[in-house]
Amino acid sequence: MTDWTSLSFVVVDVEGNGQQPPDLVELAAVPVVDGVIGEPMSWLVKPESPIKHFATRIHGLTNKDVAECPTFEAVKLDVLMALSHPAIVAHNAHVDLGVLQRKLTGWEPPEVFDTLKLARRLVPGMDSYRLGNLVEAFKLAEGLPDGLSPHRATYDALVAARLFVLLATKAHSLEELRGQPPKEVDENALF
């Protein structure tokens, strides 16, 4: 069995403008290398369409907050560098990956680990698998830097990284983390 720490990961979270499909307003990426959570990188960007009021109510970002921010095109190369890991992790990953694939035309994500699906499989019986509920249940926000708040990309990416490490440790191996059944040992091959 392969130790899960043999693969490096990047945990991502995006915040959108509330449009359909959502456009990027904020992105955070947190590397997990050798099983250790690294320093987050984050970008605030000015979306092509204004931020809707209901999106502001969720993440707190207003059009005024991003008015002087660069466009995504200006930070695209930095984002691609941050994403250059063999595996991407996100909570409810299809949402984050959908936004990234629309912004990074032609980019295909590497192997993807969804902490929502992993939590359902590795920690059955929870009342809810929403990120906020898992953060509370496993006390994943303890000791985070001051000034971070839920539904902001850096906070969500950091707690998702902590959740991922917790789940990966429960899985014990990369194969189990991937949901692959344990390989059967051919007893005749041992002799």
TIKEVO-245880 format. One record per residue (C-alpha): residue number from 1; residue in three letters; y, x, z. Coordinates in nm, 4 decimals, always signed. Layout:
REM TIKEVO-245880
> NUM|Ala|Y|X|Z
...
REM end
This chain:
REM TIKEVO-245880
> 1|Met|+0.0000|+0.0000|+0.0000
> 2|Thr|+0.3484|+0.1186|-0.0847
> 3|Asp|+0.6111|+0.1332|+0.1887
> 4|Trp|+0.9007|-0.0988|+0.0956
> 5|Thr|+1.1471|+0.1796|+0.1767
> 6|Ser|+1.0216|+0.3719|-0.1281
> 7|Leu|+1.2463|+0.1516|-0.3439
> 8|Ser|+1.6262|+0.1429|-0.3198
> 9|Phe|+1.8019|-0.1919|-0.3253
> 10|Val|+2.1528|-0.3285|-0.3571
> 11|Val|+2.2392|-0.6527|-0.1804
> 12|Val|+2.5049|-0.8575|-0.3589
> 13|Asp|+2.7155|-1.1596|-0.2829
> 14|Val|+2.9759|-1.3282|-0.4983
> 15|Glu|+3.2447|-1.5821|-0.4184
> 16|Gly|+3.3659|-1.8072|-0.6969
> 17|Asn|+3.6682|-2.0065|-0.8011
> 18|Gly|+3.5000|-2.3481|-0.7808
> 19|Gln|+3.4975|-2.4013|-1.1559
> 20|Gln|+3.1770|-2.4960|-1.3379
> 21|Pro|+3.0321|-2.2540|-1.4170
> 22|Pro|+3.1944|-2.0506|-1.1404
> 23|Asp|+3.4073|-1.7501|-1.2224
> 24|Leu|+3.4128|-1.4457|-0.9979
> 25|Val|+3.6805|-1.4105|-0.7299
> 26|Glu|+3.5123|-1.1671|-0.4912
> 27|Leu|+3.2053|-0.9456|-0.5127
> 28|Ala|+3.0396|-0.7235|-0.2526
> 29|Ala|+2.7509|-0.4815|-0.2923
> 30|Val|+2.5635|-0.3180|-0.0041
> 31|Pro|+2.3081|-0.0461|-0.0787
> 32|Val|+1.9809|-0.0267|+0.1156
> 33|Val|+1.8270|+0.3164|+0.0617
> 34|Asp|+1.5252|+0.4488|+0.2520
> 35|Gly|+1.5387|+0.1285|+0.4569
> 36|Val|+1.8927|+0.2059|+0.5784
> 37|Ile|+2.1875|-0.0260|+0.5128
> 38|Gly|+2.4758|+0.1656|+0.3564
> 39|Glu|+2.8489|+0.1083|+0.3351
> 40|Pro|+2.9611|-0.2066|+0.1540
> 41|Met|+3.1740|-0.1944|-0.1589
> 42|Ser|+3.3823|-0.4979|-0.2483
> 43|Trp|+3.6235|-0.6174|-0.5115
> 44|Leu|+3.8749|-0.9011|-0.5191
> 45|Val|+3.9505|-1.0021|-0.8755
> 46|Lys|+4.1835|-1.2432|-1.0439
> 47|Pro|+3.9675|-1.5097|-1.2111
> 48|Glu|+4.0415|-1.6411|-1.5581
> 49|Ser|+4.0864|-1.9937|-1.4175
> 50|Pro|+4.2596|-2.0861|-1.0899
> 51|Ile|+4.0683|-2.1166|-0.7641
> 52|Lys|+4.0006|-2.4814|-0.6841
> 53|His|+4.1028|-2.6208|-0.3455
> 54|Phe|+3.7461|-2.6949|-0.2327
> 55|Ala|+3.6445|-2.3309|-0.3027
> 56|Thr|+3.9402|-2.2119|-0.0936
> 57|Arg|+3.8168|-2.4348|+0.1912
> 58|Ile|+3.4835|-2.2497|+0.1821
> 59|His|+3.5846|-1.8840|+0.1473
> 60|Gly|+3.9539|-1.9008|+0.2366
> 61|Leu|+4.0747|-1.7206|-0.0762
> 62|Thr|+4.3762|-1.8688|-0.2536
> 63|Asn|+4.5300|-1.8090|-0.5949
> 64|Lys|+4.8107|-1.6238|-0.4154
> 65|Asp|+4.5515|-1.3878|-0.2570
> 66|Val|+4.4255|-1.2776|-0.5980
> 67|Ala|+4.7467|-1.3047|-0.8020
> 68|Glu|+4.8033|-0.9257|-0.7998
> 69|Cys|+4.4342|-0.8298|-0.8136
> 70|Pro|+4.2796|-0.6644|-1.1181
> 71|Thr|+4.0804|-0.8612|-1.3697
> 72|Phe|+3.7045|-0.8178|-1.3600
> 73|Glu|+3.7240|-0.6064|-1.6756
> 74|Ala|+3.9267|-0.3465|-1.4822
> 75|Val|+3.6534|-0.3016|-1.2178
> 76|Lys|+3.3517|-0.3621|-1.4412
> 77|Leu|+3.2371|+0.0031|-1.4559
> 78|Asp|+3.2613|+0.0391|-1.0759
> 79|Val|+3.0559|-0.2795|-1.0353
> 80|Leu|+2.7911|-0.1559|-1.2798
> 81|Met|+2.7664|+0.1716|-1.0853
> 82|Ala|+2.7251|-0.0204|-0.7583
> 83|Leu|+2.4509|-0.2338|-0.9134
> 84|Ser|+2.2584|+0.0648|-1.0502
> 85|His|+1.9605|+0.0380|-0.8159
> 86|Pro|+1.6008|-0.0469|-0.9098
> 87|Ala|+1.6219|-0.3774|-0.7194
> 88|Ile|+1.8844|-0.6407|-0.6437
> 89|Val|+1.8780|-0.8610|-0.3358
> 90|Ala|+2.0752|-1.1818|-0.2791
> 91|His|+2.0449|-1.5028|-0.0796
> 92|Asn|+1.9807|-1.7857|-0.3250
> 93|Ala|+1.9888|-1.5138|-0.5890
> 94|His|+2.0090|-1.7303|-0.9012
> 95|Val|+2.3681|-1.8272|-0.8138
> 96|Asp|+2.4931|-1.4687|-0.7701
> 97|Leu|+2.2962|-1.3399|-1.0685
> 98|Gly|+2.4253|-1.6215|-1.2895
> 99|Val|+2.7850|-1.5237|-1.2157
> 100|Leu|+2.7114|-1.1532|-1.2674
> 101|Gln|+2.5295|-1.2115|-1.5966
> 102|Arg|+2.8211|-1.4162|-1.7296
> 103|Lys|+3.0674|-1.1401|-1.6327
> 104|Leu|+2.8476|-0.8474|-1.7419
> 105|Thr|+2.7525|-0.9552|-2.0924
> 106|Gly|+2.4201|-0.8013|-2.1889
> 107|Trp|+2.3381|-0.6842|-1.8353
> 108|Glu|+1.9904|-0.7702|-1.7200
> 109|Pro|+1.9179|-0.7509|-1.3489
> 110|Pro|+1.6386|-0.5192|-1.2416
> 111|Glu|+1.3744|-0.6476|-1.0015
> 112|Val|+1.5196|-0.9281|-0.7877
> 113|Phe|+1.4409|-1.0159|-0.4265
> 114|Asp|+1.5766|-1.3506|-0.3047
> 115|Thr|+1.6138|-1.3580|+0.0748
> 116|Leu|+1.6055|-1.7392|+0.0677
> 117|Lys|+1.2592|-1.7388|-0.0924
> 118|Leu|+1.1435|-1.4442|+0.1176
> 119|Ala|+1.2494|-1.6151|+0.4410
> 120|Arg|+1.0670|-1.9345|+0.3458
> 121|Arg|+0.7506|-1.7348|+0.2781
> 122|Leu|+0.7654|-1.4776|+0.5600
> 123|Val|+0.9211|-1.6899|+0.8376
> 124|Pro|+0.7732|-2.0379|+0.7921
> 125|Gly|+0.8731|-2.3293|+1.0107
> 126|Met|+1.2493|-2.2762|+1.0319
> 127|Asp|+1.4651|-2.5898|+1.0399
> 128|Ser|+1.6939|-2.4491|+0.7701
> 129|Tyr|+1.6976|-2.1443|+0.5459
> 130|Arg|+2.0707|-2.1477|+0.4794
> 131|Leu|+2.2162|-1.8018|+0.5288
> 132|Gly|+2.4353|-1.9150|+0.8196
> 133|Asn|+2.1368|-2.0638|+1.0036
> 134|Leu|+1.9297|-1.7472|+0.9533
> 135|Val|+2.2223|-1.5315|+1.0685
> 136|Glu|+2.2420|-1.7368|+1.3868
> 137|Ala|+1.8645|-1.7496|+1.4450
> 138|Phe|+1.8218|-1.3725|+1.4096
> 139|Lys|+2.1648|-1.2700|+1.5471
> 140|Leu|+2.2441|-1.0831|+1.2255
> 141|Ala|+2.6226|-1.0843|+1.2704
> 142|Glu|+2.6223|-0.8901|+1.5969
> 143|Gly|+2.8202|-0.5689|+1.5758
> 144|Leu|+2.9735|-0.6333|+1.2339
> 145|Pro|+3.3197|-0.4833|+1.1818
> 146|Asp|+3.6124|-0.6955|+1.2989
> 147|Gly|+3.7880|-0.9054|+1.0386
> 148|Leu|+3.4765|-1.0136|+0.8501
> 149|Ser|+3.4029|-1.3831|+0.8282
> 150|Pro|+3.1294|-1.6047|+0.6845
> 151|His|+3.1602|-1.7064|+0.3190
> 152|Arg|+3.3440|-1.3875|+0.2311
> 153|Ala|+3.1478|-1.1538|+0.0070
> 154|Thr|+3.1348|-0.8477|+0.2355
> 155|Tyr|+3.0245|-1.0479|+0.5402
> 156|Asp|+2.7622|-1.2414|+0.3438
> 157|Ala|+2.6285|-0.9274|+0.1727
> 158|Leu|+2.6033|-0.7379|+0.5035
> 159|Val|+2.4192|-1.0167|+0.6861
> 160|Ala|+2.1958|-1.0693|+0.3810
> 161|Ala|+2.1187|-0.6945|+0.3894
> 162|Arg|+2.0266|-0.7224|+0.7579
> 163|Leu|+1.8123|-1.0271|+0.6807
> 164|Phe|+1.6431|-0.8420|+0.3963
> 165|Val|+1.5578|-0.5416|+0.6163
> 166|Leu|+1.4202|-0.7779|+0.8824
> 167|Leu|+1.2052|-0.9605|+0.6256
> 168|Ala|+1.0934|-0.6407|+0.4535
> 169|Thr|+0.9836|-0.5002|+0.7885
> 170|Lys|+0.7813|-0.8174|+0.8499
> 171|Ala|+0.6200|-0.7777|+0.5094
> 172|His|+0.5070|-0.4217|+0.5940
> 173|Ser|+0.4625|-0.3210|+0.2276
> 174|Leu|+0.6366|-0.3453|-0.1044
> 175|Glu|+0.3429|-0.5394|-0.2477
> 176|Glu|+0.3601|-0.7997|+0.0301
> 177|Leu|+0.7382|-0.8177|-0.0082
> 178|Arg|+0.6845|-0.8927|-0.3760
> 179|Gly|+0.4363|-1.1648|-0.2802
> 180|Gln|+0.1428|-0.9818|-0.4328
> 181|Pro|-0.1949|-1.0317|-0.2690
> 182|Pro|-0.3390|-0.7232|-0.0990
> 183|Lys|-0.5554|-0.5175|-0.3281
> 184|Glu|-0.9236|-0.5492|-0.2574
> 185|Val|-1.0917|-0.2262|-0.1609
> 186|Asp|-1.4006|-0.1433|-0.3579
> 187|Glu|-1.6309|-0.0281|-0.0812
> 188|Asn|-1.8574|+0.1476|-0.3322
> 189|Ala|-1.5624|+0.3611|-0.4413
> 190|Leu|-1.5293|+0.4964|-0.0873
> 191|Phe|-1.8633|+0.6779|-0.1038
REM end
